[in-house]
Amino acid sequence: MPIVRGTLLICCAAGILSAQSAPKQLTARELFYAAAQAPAPPTPRPPARNSTRTPAKPVEIARADPRPPRPRAEPEPSAVTTATATTVVTPVATAVTTPAPAPTTAAMPASGAPPLGLRYTILKLAADNTPTEVPNDTVFHAGDHIRFTVESNAAGYLYIINQGSSGTWKPMFPSAEIEDGNNHVEGWRPYTMPPKSRLTFDSTAGTENLFIVFSREQQSDLETMIYSLQGKNKAAATAAPATAEPAPPVHTSKELIMAANISNSAVDRMRATYARDLIIEKVDPATPGDKKETAVYVVNPTGAADSRVVADLHLVHQ
């Protein structure tokens, strides 16, 4: 009997030690905000912009809206425009590829580096342009107006492309009319999209697809697909001394040409490559915690300097 009792005590002690040594598992939202306390890794400074900015012009405007948006009770997302316009959306009815279920929790990176995260929320606009956060699986109808906000927990580079009625993908952000095409964003600052318009659903049923990529470093494959620089930039690079370190690309409105289309195969390839290691959490006002919101958190918990976060938004319209 003493032998059995001693064995049980040893097993219990081993279980307690194992539980104490296991790292705490956090949800995507917890990891997103935990990055505020973790030391940030060094990130490249955004490239300096030449003072060649031309006055911003409204993009994809269908009609002017004379009523300015009503200020929200919470801190207003940092809209990079002052004009409100309407973009009529003709969704494309395509089959949506559903990725494999992602893990729901993860531990803080063992290195102590902060996890990279993205928060997005969809805003449905009332008749007076008052925004209300709605779930990402909301079914919209003809005449509905929406915008969405994107916020990261670190400084980095943001890319947003959308799939229109033609089935091809086109850049929404960066845009030649916004900040001279610069897509460097600050952490902990919500950005309202589309930057210069709102999405309005028409009478054609389908799904409007948006693909978001955020990373600490510029993504060369996306940069190549979205940007095309005029020859004078290449000539300037050729004239640089051979010993000089290559400078990051400088995109200005006079030199920037936005790509017309991005293929489905390219988006599928990026999705398969970038979506590894991600954890996703959908929250609503009933989710435990002090912050009452309707949003989606996507986090890469690896803490690697080359971390990337991707998100698919499927806006269903009936």
C-alpha positions, 0 to 999 in steps of 0.5 A: 500500500505505501508503494502505491501511495508513493507512486500516486504522489509522484504522478501528481507532482509530475502532472503539476510540474508539467502544467506549470511549465506549459506556456499559457495559450492565448486567443488571437485577440489576446495575442494581438494586444499582448504585442503592445507589451512585447519588445518590437523587432527592428523594422525598416523605415518607410521609404522617403517620399518625393514632394511630387504629390498631386491633389488627390482625386476621388476614385470610383465615384458614382455620386457625391454624398452631401452628408458627412459621416457622423462621429463615432462614440469610440475613437474614429478610424483614421480615414485617409480621405475627407470625401465620402463617395459611393462605389456601386458593387457588382459582386462576382458569383464564384466558388469560395475556397474554404481554408482548413480550420486554423488553431484557436489559441497559441502561446507567446513566441518563445523568443519574446518577440511580439506576434504580428496581428491584424484586426478588421471590422465591417461597418454598415452605414445607415441612411445618415451614414452612421456606421454600425459594426456587423459580423463578417458573415452578414448577408447584404442586400441591394442598396446597402452601404458598407466600409471596413476598417483594418488595424495592425498591432505593428508598423508595416506594409498593407496590401488590399486587392478586391475581386470585381464582377470580371473575376480578376483582382485589382488593387484597392490599397495602395492607390495612386491617389492615396499618399502617393501610392505609399502603403506603409501604415502605422500600428494601432491605427485603424484605416478606413477602406475604401479610402475614398469611397464606400461600397454600395451593393446593386441588385446582382446577387453574388460575393464580393471578395477582398484579400488583405496582406499585412507584413513588417517588410515589403512583399516583393511579389506583391510589389511587382504585381501592384507597382510598375515604375517608369524607366527613369527610376531604373536608369537612376538605379543603374547610375548608382555606385556599385558599392551602394546598398540598394534602396527600397523602392520609392513610389510617387504619384508621377512614377506610379502605374497601378497594375490592371489585373492580378490573376486568380492563380497568383492570389491562390499562391499567396494565400497558400504561402502566407496563411501558415501559422495563423490563428483567427478569432471572431468576436462579438459583444457577447465575447468575454472581455472588457472590449465590446466589439464585433470584429475579426482578429488574425494573428501570426504567433511566430514572432518572426521578423518576416511574419505575414498576416492574410485575411479573406473577406467574403461579402455575400450579397443577395 
